[in-house]
Amino acid sequence: MAIGAKATVRLKFTSQKQLSTLLSALTPETNAQVTRRANVKLEKNGLTLLLTVEAEDTVALRATLNAYLRWINSTINVMHVVEDA
């Protein structure tokens, strides 16, 4: 795959538990790619999640970023519901 577009998103979390839970939930998704035109890498750096997307073009980059950001948001919402229960 030729890299035509790349983006790195840094998301800071308030707890190590929340970040670890999120990584556990999303790691399987990195093995089952959203599209063949993009690769995703998730890294933990302290309390920060680094989401790096490399894609063939901006369309694939945007689609992949949107998918991961929605999954992250959904996972965080579920964690809040569980914590409040």
N, C-alpha and C positions, 0 to 999 in steps of 0.2 A: 504494500500500500504506500503510495506516495503521499507525503504529508503536505497539505496545502493550507491548513488552518490549525491553530493550537490555542487552547485556553486553559488557564489554571484558576480555580476558584478556591479561596481560603475561607473556611467557616470556623469561627471560634466558638467553643462550647464552654459551658460553665462547670461541667463535671466530667471526670474521666469515665465514669460509668455510662453516662449518656453517649459519649463518643465511641466507646467500645461496643455498646449495644448497636449503635448505628452501623459501625463497620462490620459487625457480624451479620447484620441484616443485608447489607449491600454487597459484600464480597462475592457471593454467588452470582450476582448480576454482572460482575466484571468478567466472569468466565463465559457467560452466555451473552455475547455482544448484542447491543440494541440494533446495530447495523454493521455490515461488513466493511463499511467505509470509514469506521471510526474505532479507535482503541481508547480504553479508559484505564486510569491508574488511580487508586485510592491510597493515600498515605496518612499516617498519624504523626503529628509533630507537636508534642506536648498536648495542649488542649485544642489544637487546631487540626481540622480535616483538610487535606489538600486533595482536590479533585482535579485531575489533569486529563484533558480530552485532546487527542490528536486525530484529525480527520482529513479526508481527501479534499473536502471543500467546505464552504461555510454552511451549506444546507445541512450536511451530515453533522457538522459541529453543533449547530443550533438544535437540531433534533435530539442529539445525544445529551447535550447539556440540559435541555428542558426535561427530558425523561429522568435524568439523575436528580435534578433539583426537585422535581415533583415527588420522587421516591423519598428523598431526604425529608421534605416537608411532611409527607404522610407518616413517615416513621417517627418523626419528632412529635407529631400530633398524637399518635397512638401512645407514645411513651408518656406524654402529659396526662392522657386519660387514665392510664394504668397507675401513674403516681398519685393522681387525685382520688382514685377509688379506694 
